[in-house]
Amino acid sequence: MISMNIYLVGGAVRDQLLGYPYTEKDWVVVGSTPENMLAQGFTPVGKDFPVFLHPKNHEEYALARTERKTAPGYKGFTFHTAADVTLKEDLRRRDLTINAIAQTKEGDIIDPYNGQQDIINKRLRHVSPAFREDPVRVLRVARFAARYHHLGFELAAETYQLMRSMVAAGETQYLVAERVWQEFQKALTEQHPEQFIQVLDQCHAITNIFPEISPQYFATCLSLLTSVSRVCQDSRVRFAILCYRLSGKAIRSLCKRLGIPNEYTELAVMTRQYYDTFRDVDKWNSDKLSDLFKKTDALRKTERFLLFIQTCTYLLSVQNKTTSNQPSKPNIGLIDALAAYQDVDPQDLIAQGYAKGELGKAIQKARMASLNAWLNLHQSSITHD
């Protein structure tokens, strides 16, 4: 009779060995069946293969499995789970050797594919030729490159070659938008998100996955992302600055195709459309400022507008540092200008007797008066400085 054994696997083991922070734990169960897991109180959640949630801590426990390629793309697999599937067989189907390490409950490491040595050598290396059967692994490897670049990790030459052969065979054409964005968004939160783009480019996948980033602007986009990532961790800001050289049409196309959330899309489009306005805002009058507030819906979506200012400030800083020796001077006064524009209480105007038909005009007139008053003070302080 096969006895049931449970092992900690994947990222938690890898990051423990690296001394890197982690939050999630994944477990693999060897020598069990779905019926046995249910009898012990586990809750099934897997659709394609048996994955269960622990009855107390709700961590994921997956039955050991093997897989067989049956069709193109990352969904073209059949999975086999049985009590006689070994831990080594389960680990063999994983993407990178550093992710194919297991740990017993006693803390003993099981490493059949030399993942620990690759951690020492700082190498991202595929486990087996089966890697080529799942195009999502191209994205995952690019994300791991972004995650561990600051630790000195590099892709093994043979893994690069395998990824290039996958792209040449058309495997990446079967990637679904949801999964592309999932990996891209995670990469945007890492210390070196530009490595995600760089790796995809070097394995010739960039034109398939991000066709909107034309070769003409690729180097500039990558440089902007690299620079801003040193000083800003907000993934929305990083995405907007990556897309700055693209047209508004290209940004919308990219975001629609990948199902990118509106908060990313809107900020990127606003930055593209109004960055030049931001740079020259000190030269503007109240009419032009009011027009900017209206076009960006700054009164209703103030938080987004403030993020737009933050994004433009970072972009201005990046551009000044790369194009001149002059320090950037972000226009923080734009926040105060918006505050002045907002500093009108419609109830005060209603109390003054303005009826519904005239109230809108009265509100706008009061806002412009408040904005002009602020501009006079602002310009006066500049003159005295």
N, C-alpha and C positions, 0 to 999 in steps of 0.2 A: 504493500500500500504506500502511495506517495504522500509524504507529509507536507503540510502547508507551511511555507516560509514567506516572510514579508521583508522587503528591502527598500530602503530609501534610495531614490535614483535621481539622475538628471541634475537640474540646476542647483538644488540644495547641496548635493555632494560636491559638485564642481566649485561652487562659491565658498564652501567651507575650506576646501583645499587651497583656494586662492586667498582666503582671508577677506572675502568680498561680502558685502551685506546681501542678505536675501530674506524674503518674507514667506514664500510659498514652499510647501513640501509636497512632493509626489512620491507615491509608493507603488511598487509592483508586487503582485502576489503570485507566488509560484506554488503549484500543487493544489490548486483549488478550482472550483466550478462556480458558475453563477448561482446555482441552487444553494451551495454551501455558504456563499456570501450573504444571500438573502436570509438564510437560516440564522446567521449571526447578527442580523439587524442592519446590515448595510443597505443603502438606498441606491438603486440603479439610476445612472444618468447618461450613460453612453448610448449613442444611436448606432454607430458603425461597429463598435466593439464594446465589450463589457467593462465599464468604469463605474465605480461605486463610491458613495460618500460614507465616510465613517459615521456611525450613529451618534458619536459625542462631539468630536472636533470638526467634523465635516470636511476633512482633508480627502483628496482623491486617491483611491486605490484602484489600480488597473490590473486585470488579470494578465499574466505573461502571455505574449502572443507572437506569432509570426505573420508575415504578410506576403502576398503574391501579386505582381503587377498583371492587371487584366485589360487595361485600356489607357489611353493617353491622359495626362493631367494628374493632379494630386488626389483626385477622388477615384482614380482607376485602380483600386486595390480590393482584394478579398482578404479578410483576416481570419486567422485560425487561432482559437484559444482552446486549450485543453490542459488537463492536470499534468500532462507529461511534457509540456513546453518548458524548456530549461531557462534559467536566468541568462546564460550566455547567448542563447538563441534570441531572447527578447532584446538584449543589449545590442546585438548585431544589426538590428534594423534601425538604430538611431543614427542621427546625422553625423555628429562629430565625436571623436574619441573622448574629448573632455566632457561630453554629455553621456558617455556610455560607461560610467563608473557607478557602482552600487555600494551601499554600506549596510551592514547587518545592524540589528538592534543593539548588539554589543559594541558597535563602533568599528568593526573590522571592514577594511576596504577590499572590494572585489573588482578587479580591473583587467578583464581579459583582452582588451584592445590597446593597452599601454597609454591610456589617457593621462595618467599621472606624469609620465615622461614628457608628453606633449605640453602639459602645464609648465613643467620645468623648462622646456625648450621654447615655450611661448609660441606654440604652433596650433593653428586651426586646421585640423586634418580630418578627412572623412573616414568613417569606420570601415566601409566596404564598398565594392562596386554597386551595391544596391542603392547607394546614395542617388544615383542618376535617375532612379525611377520616380522621384518626387520633386517637381520643380519648386515647391515651396522652400525646399532646402537652400536654393540659391538665395532667396530672400533672407532666410534665417542666418546663413553664414555671413551675409553682408551686415546684418544687424549685430552679430557677435563681433564682427570687426569694429563696428562703431562702439560697442560696449567695452571692449578690452584693448583698444588701440593705445590708451594712455599707459597701460601696463606693458606695452611692447609686443603684443601679440601680432603675428602676421599669418597670412594664409600659406599653407604648404603649396609648393609648386604643382604637385600632382592634383591637389584639390582645385586649384585654379584651372588646370587643364580639363578636369572632368566637368567643371561648371561651364566652360566654354563649349565643350562638346554637347552638353545638354541644350544650350542656347542654339547652337548650330542645327541640332536635330528638331528644333521647334517646340521643345517642351514648355518654355516659358510663355508661349502663346496661350496655354491652357490655364494660366493663373487667373483666378477670379478676383475682381476688384476689391471685394471685402477683405481678402487675405493680404493683398498687396498693401492696402492702407493700414491694416493691423500691424504689419511688420514695420512699415514706414513710420507710423506714429510712434511706435516704441523706440525706433532708432532716433527720432527727433528729440527724445528725452535723454539720450546718452551724452557722454562728454564730447564725443567726436562724431556727430551725426553725418558729417561730410564723408566719412569712411563708407557709410552705407551706399551713397551715390557713387563714390569712387570705385568700390568693388564691383558694383553692377556695370559700370562703364568698362572696367578692365576685363570683365568676362563677356563683354559685348552684348549685355542684356539691356542697356539703358534705353536704346531706341524702341525696344519692345515694351518696356515697362513704363517709361516716361518719355513718350514721343514728343510731348509739348516742349521739353527742354531741348531746343535746337542746338546743333553743334556750334553755331555762331556765338551763343551766349553761355555754353556749358562751363567754360573755365571761369567766367565772371560769376556765375551763379554759385559755383563751388567755392570760390574765394570768399564771397560774401557770407555764405553759410559758415565757413571755417572761422572767419573773423568774429561774427556775432556770437558764435557758440562759446567763445572764450569769456564773454562778459554777460551773457543772458541765457538762462535755463528754460525760459518759457517756450514750449514747443510751437505755440501759435505765432510768436514773434519770429522764431527761427524759420518757420515755413514761409511767412510773408516776405522775409528778406531773401530767402532762397528764390522766390518767385518774382522778385522785383523787376528783373530785366525782361520778363515775359509780358506779352500783351494781356490786357484785361480779358480778351476773348480766349487766349490760351489758358489763362488761370482758371476761368470758368469751365473750360473744356476738361482740364485735368481734374478739377474738383468734382465735376458731375460724373466723369467716367469712373473715378475711384470711390464715389460716395463719401467724399470728405465732408465732415460736419460744417455747418454754416459759419460757426465762429472762426474757423480757419479760412474759409472762402472769403467771407466779407472783409476780414482784416487784410488779407492779401490783395484783394481788389482795391480797397480803399488806399492802401499804401502805394500801389501802382498809380492810381489816379491822382492822388493829392499830395504826394511827397514833395513835388516841386513847389506847391503852394505852401507847405510847411516850412520849407527852406527860406522862402521869401516873405514870411508872414509879417516880419517887422516893418516891411514897406507898405503894408496894406492899411486901408481905412476901414471904418465901421461897416460900410456896405459890403465890402469883400469878405470881411470876417463873418458877417451875418449870413452871407451866401454860402460860405464853407460850412457853417453850423447846420444850415438847412439841408444842404446836399448830403451831408454825412449823418443826418438825423441825430445830431449830437445831444439835443435836449431829451429825447426819449431814450436814446441808447448811449448814455453818458459813459458808462463803463467801457463800452467798445471804443468810444472816441478817445478816452484816456489811454487805452491800450494802443490805439493808433499813434498817439503822441509819443508813447514810449518806443514803439517800433521805429518811427521816423527819427527819434533821437539816437537810437542805436545805429541806424543806417547812416545818419549824418556823421556820427563818430567814426564808423568804419571807413567811410569814403574819405574823410579828411585825413585819417591816419595813413591811408594808402595812396593818396594823391598829393598831399602836401605836408609840410611840417607844422602847420598851424593847428592848434587844438580846436576841437569842435566846440560850438557854443549853442547847445540845444535851447530852443525857445520855450522855456518853462512858463513864460508869460502867457502863452496860449491857454493854459489851464485857468489862469486868473481872468483872462478875457471871457472865457466860457462862463465862469462863475458870475461875472458881472452881467452877462447876457441873460443868465438864468435868474438873476436877482430881481424878479418882478413877480408880485403876488396878484393874480387875477382878482382875488377877493377884494383887494383894496380898490381896484378899478370899478368893480361892481358896486362897491359902497359909494363910489363917487358918482354913480348914476348911469354908467355906460350900459346900454341895452345890448341884447344879444347880437343885433346886427352890426353894432359898432365896436363890440368888445374886442374882436380879433385885431382890428386896426389899432385900437388903443394899446393893446398888449405889445404889439410890434413896435409902436412908437416909443413906448416906455423902455422896451429892451434896447432900442437903438440909442436912446438918451443915456441909459446906464452904461452902454458900451462906449459911447463917446466920452463920457466922464472918465471912465477907466483909461481910455487911450490918452487923454490929455495928461492924466497923472503919470502914466507909464512913460510917455514921451518926455515929460518934464524931468523925470528921474534919470532917464538916459542922458539928457542934455547936461544935467548937473554932474553926472558921473564922468 
